[in-house]
């Protein structure tokens, strides 16, 4: 029986959802410019800490995972080193949160995606960019190389990197990932699996962040970090599982247009 991830402070001992990059390296400064840090002030004392990742999908919207939605947030765009103020950061409050209507809180049922409407626009200061998205229904072949990025833990001991991490991670196609010795029936066609080599994976803190793949002549966000195995994140034949962005494009665009018209 596999156990899925969840945020430990949410009090669901049977789930583990927040992921981290395991087996990665420091990303070069000013790369993956659509990646943001989703931060929360859980004690109301003005101190924010990183909880999840996300991707800028236009000047006022962030795409993240539904299971990341906890409370009041701010988004930090142009972030690189969480421990230092470098002048590239934009700290923006979240005005509205839209979670996919079919999200049930059960990661195995999928639909782990949400859109955040920002209280003000992200401006182009040279350190941010709008993510390119894949073609509708696009699925990547087995072994296709992508990058997972984020600020989550780097090992099972909970080592948190201040600097954004990146790791090359190969796609595991659905016909393989859905086999019993992999993720079985909880690996849905609305998801993308990547990794499973026992070395590289996402883990706690990377949830909501992007799976970055070079397709159709550009880097595109093909996935949103969703779940992985409990305990050691980098387990053999238990790849990181992402919400497949190409499956949800109609919903993403409908949410953006509906919010903008209000």
C-alpha positions in Angstrom: 0.0 0.0 0.0 1.5 3.3 -1.0 1.2 6.4 1.2 0.9 9.8 -0.4 2.5 12.9 0.8 1.0 15.8 2.8 2.1 18.9 4.7 2.9 17.6 8.2 1.3 20.6 9.9 -2.0 19.9 8.3 -2.5 16.9 10.6 -3.2 14.2 8.0 -0.8 11.5 9.0 -1.7 9.2 6.1 -0.7 11.7 3.4 2.4 13.6 2.4 2.0 16.3 -0.3 4.7 19.0 -0.2 7.7 18.1 -2.4 11.4 19.0 -2.6 14.1 18.7 -5.2 16.3 15.7 -4.1 19.5 15.0 -6.1 19.6 18.5 -7.6 22.0 21.4 -7.8 21.9 25.2 -7.3 20.2 26.7 -10.3 22.0 29.6 -12.0 20.8 33.0 -11.0 18.1 34.5 -13.1 16.9 31.3 -14.6 13.5 29.6 -14.4 12.1 33.1 -14.1 8.5 32.0 -14.0 9.1 30.1 -10.8 7.7 31.7 -7.7 7.8 31.1 -3.9 4.4 30.8 -2.3 4.8 32.0 1.3 2.6 32.0 4.4 2.5 33.9 7.7 1.0 31.2 9.9 1.4 32.9 13.2 0.3 36.4 12.1 3.6 37.9 13.3 4.7 39.2 9.9 7.2 36.5 9.3 6.6 34.6 6.1 8.1 31.2 5.2 8.2 29.2 2.0 5.5 26.6 1.7 5.1 25.8 -2.0 6.1 26.7 -5.5 4.2 28.1 -8.4 4.5 29.4 -11.9 3.6 32.8 -13.4 1.1 32.2 -16.2 0.4 35.8 -16.9 1.0 39.2 -15.2 -1.6 38.7 -12.5 -2.0 34.9 -12.2 0.0 32.1 -10.6 -0.6 28.4 -11.2 0.1 26.1 -8.2 -1.2 22.8 -6.6 -4.7 22.7 -5.0 -3.2 20.9 -1.9 -1.0 24.0 -1.3 -4.0 26.1 -0.5 -4.0 26.7 3.3 -4.5 30.3 4.3 -3.4 33.8 3.5 -0.5 34.0 1.2 2.0 36.2 -0.5 3.8 35.4 -3.7 7.5 36.2 -4.2 8.5 36.5 -7.8 12.1 37.0 -8.9 13.3 35.0 -5.9 16.6 33.1 -5.9 18.0 33.0 -2.4 15.3 32.8 0.3 17.8 33.9 3.0 18.8 37.1 1.3 17.0 40.2 -0.1 18.7 40.7 -3.5 16.6 43.5 -5.0 15.1 41.2 -7.7 12.1 40.1 -5.6 8.5 41.2 -5.9 6.4 40.6 -2.9 2.7 40.4 -3.9 -0.4 39.6 -1.9 -3.0 37.1 -3.2 -6.4 38.6 -4.0 -8.3 35.5 -5.0 -7.8 31.7 -5.0 -9.6 29.4 -7.5 -9.3 25.7 -6.8 -10.3 23.1 -9.5 -13.9 22.2 -8.8 -13.2 18.5 -8.9 -10.4 18.7 -6.3 -11.5 16.5 -3.4 -8.4 16.6 -1.2 -7.5 13.1 -2.3 -4.3 13.2 -4.4 -5.1 9.9 -6.0 -8.2 11.4 -7.6 -6.2 14.1 -9.4 -7.3 17.6 -10.2 -4.6 19.0 -7.9 -4.4 22.5 -9.5 -5.3 26.0 -8.4 -5.0 29.5 -9.8 -4.1 32.5 -7.7 -5.1 36.0 -8.7 -2.6 38.6 -7.5 -3.5 41.9 -5.9 -1.2 43.7 -8.3 0.6 42.9 -11.5 4.1 41.3 -11.7 6.2 43.8 -13.5 9.1 43.1 -15.8 12.2 43.9 -13.8 14.4 41.5 -15.8 14.1 38.7 -13.2 10.6 37.4 -13.9 9.0 35.9 -17.0 5.6 34.4 -17.9 5.6 30.7 -18.3 4.9 29.1 -21.7 2.4 26.3 -21.5 2.1 23.1 -23.6 -0.2 22.4 -26.5 -3.7 21.0 -25.5 -3.6 17.3 -24.5 0.1 17.1 -25.2 1.8 14.1 -23.6 5.5 13.6 -23.4 7.3 10.4 -24.5 9.0 8.0 -22.0 12.4 9.2 -21.1 11.9 12.8 -22.2 14.2 15.1 -20.2 12.7 17.8 -18.1 13.8 19.9 -15.1 12.1 20.1 -11.7 12.9 23.3 -9.8 12.2 24.7 -6.3 13.3 25.3 -2.7 12.1 22.2 -1.0 14.1 19.8 1.2 17.1 18.1 -0.4 17.1 14.9 1.6 15.1 12.9 4.1 16.6 14.7 7.0 14.8 17.9 6.0 17.8 20.0 4.7 16.2 23.1 3.3 18.2 24.9 0.5 18.0 28.7 0.5 19.0 28.8 -3.1 16.6 27.5 -5.9 17.5 24.0 -6.8 17.2 22.3 -10.3 17.4 18.7 -11.3 17.2 16.9 -14.6 14.3 14.4 -14.4 13.1 12.0 -17.1 9.4 11.5 -17.9 7.9 8.0 -17.2 5.0 7.5 -19.6 1.6 6.7 -18.3 1.6 3.1 -19.5 4.6 2.4 -17.3 3.8 4.7 -14.3 0.4 3.1 -13.9 1.8 -0.5 -13.6 1.3 -2.1 -10.2 5.0 -2.0 -9.3 5.1 1.7 -10.0 2.1 3.9 -8.9 -0.6 1.6 -10.2 -4.2 2.9 -10.7 -3.6 6.2 -8.8 -1.4 7.4 -11.7 -4.0 8.9 -14.0 -3.8 10.2 -17.5 -4.3 13.7 -16.1 -0.9 13.4 -14.5 2.7 13.3 -15.6 5.2 11.0 -13.8 8.9 11.8 -13.8 11.9 10.3 -12.0 11.7 7.0 -10.2 15.4 6.2 -10.5 16.0 6.4 -6.7 18.2 9.4 -7.1 16.3 12.5 -8.3 12.9 13.5 -7.1 10.7 16.3 -5.8 9.9 16.4 -2.1 8.5 18.6 0.7 8.4 22.2 -0.3 8.4 21.8 -4.1 4.7 21.1 -4.4 2.9 23.5 -6.8 6.1 24.2 -8.6 6.8 23.5 -12.3 8.0 20.6 -14.4 10.0 22.5 -17.1 10.4 20.8 -20.4 11.8 22.1 -23.7 9.2 21.4 -26.4 8.1 23.2 -29.6 11.1 25.4 -29.5 10.8 26.8 -25.9 10.8 25.9 -22.2 7.2 25.1 -21.1 5.6 24.2 -17.8 4.2 20.7 -18.5 3.5 19.8 -14.9 2.6 21.0 -11.4 4.3 19.1 -8.5 1.6 17.0 -6.8 2.7 13.9 -4.9 5.3 11.2 -4.3 6.1 8.5 -1.8 6.1 9.0 1.9 9.4 8.7 3.8 12.4 8.9 1.3 11.2 11.0 -1.6 13.7 9.5 -4.1 12.4 5.9 -4.2 12.9 3.4 -6.9 9.9 3.1 -9.2 8.0 5.8 -7.2 8.5 8.8 -9.4 7.3 12.3 -8.6 3.8 12.8 -9.9 2.7 16.1 -11.5 -0.7 17.5 -12.5 -0.5 17.5 -16.3 -1.0 21.1 -17.4 -2.0 20.2 -21.0 -5.0 18.3 -19.6 -6.3 21.4 -17.8 -5.7 24.2 -20.3 -9.4 24.8 -21.0 -10.0 25.2 -17.2 -6.9 27.4 -16.7 -8.0 29.8 -19.5 -11.6 29.9 -18.4 -10.5 30.8 -14.8 -8.3 33.6 -16.1 -10.9 35.1 -18.4 -13.6 34.8 -15.8 -11.6 36.6 -13.1 -10.4 39.3 -15.5 -14.0 40.0 -16.5 -15.1 40.5 -12.9 
